[in-house]
Amino acid sequence: MMDQEAVDEAVDEMGALLRSDGADLTLVEANPKTARIELQLELGGAECAECVLPADLLEQMINEALSRRVQGEFELVLHDPRRGETG
């Protein structure tokens, strides 16, 4: 079962790194039924979006931070505006 507190801690840890660049990380949903963790990268305060960790590296680091805390398998969905996603 997914531990909401563990997810929150991992998101806070990664968010703290991003806040130093003016970005932030928001938890959209942590669904224990589907084992899906959905996050949103916020770039509103970043002076330079490209100065924030590259999307692939950021996703890998978030995945590692979550894996250290969350037991079992999970799917990470990271919405990164730099990837040009819609919806």
C-alpha positions in Angstrom: 0.0 0.0 0.0 1.2 3.5 -0.9 2.1 5.6 2.1 0.9 9.1 1.5 3.3 10.6 4.1 6.2 8.9 2.3 5.1 10.4 -1.0 4.7 13.8 0.5 8.3 13.6 2.0 9.8 12.7 -1.3 7.9 15.5 -3.1 9.0 17.9 -0.5 12.7 16.8 -0.8 12.7 17.3 -4.6 10.6 20.5 -4.3 13.3 22.0 -2.0 15.9 21.4 -4.7 13.8 23.0 -7.3 12.8 26.0 -5.2 16.4 27.1 -5.2 16.0 27.7 -9.0 12.6 29.3 -8.5 10.6 26.2 -9.6 8.5 23.9 -7.5 6.9 20.4 -7.5 3.3 19.9 -6.7 1.6 16.6 -5.9 -1.4 16.2 -8.2 -2.4 12.7 -7.0 -1.0 9.7 -5.3 -3.5 6.9 -6.0 -2.9 3.7 -3.9 -5.4 1.7 -6.0 -3.5 2.3 -9.3 -0.1 2.8 -7.7 0.2 6.0 -9.7 2.0 9.1 -8.5 1.2 12.2 -10.5 3.3 15.4 -10.1 3.3 18.8 -11.7 6.5 20.9 -12.3 5.8 24.5 -11.6 8.0 27.0 -13.4 6.2 30.2 -12.6 8.9 31.6 -10.3 11.9 30.4 -12.3 13.8 33.1 -14.1 15.2 30.6 -16.5 13.2 27.4 -17.2 16.2 25.8 -18.8 18.3 26.4 -15.7 16.0 23.9 -13.8 17.1 20.3 -14.0 16.5 18.8 -17.5 13.2 16.9 -17.6 14.6 13.4 -18.0 17.2 13.9 -15.2 14.5 15.5 -12.9 12.1 12.6 -13.5 14.9 10.1 -12.7 15.8 11.9 -9.5 12.1 12.1 -8.4 11.7 8.4 -9.2 14.8 7.6 -7.0 13.5 9.8 -4.1 10.1 8.1 -4.2 11.7 4.6 -4.5 13.6 5.2 -1.3 10.4 5.8 0.6 7.5 4.1 -1.2 7.2 0.4 -0.9 6.4 -1.7 -4.0 5.9 -0.7 -7.6 4.5 2.6 -8.6 4.0 4.6 -11.8 5.4 8.1 -11.9 3.7 10.7 -14.1 5.6 14.0 -14.2 3.9 16.9 -16.0 6.8 19.2 -17.2 5.7 22.2 -19.2 9.1 22.2 -21.0 8.0 19.0 -22.7 5.2 20.8 -24.6 2.5 18.5 -23.2 -1.1 19.5 -23.7 -4.0 18.9 -21.3 
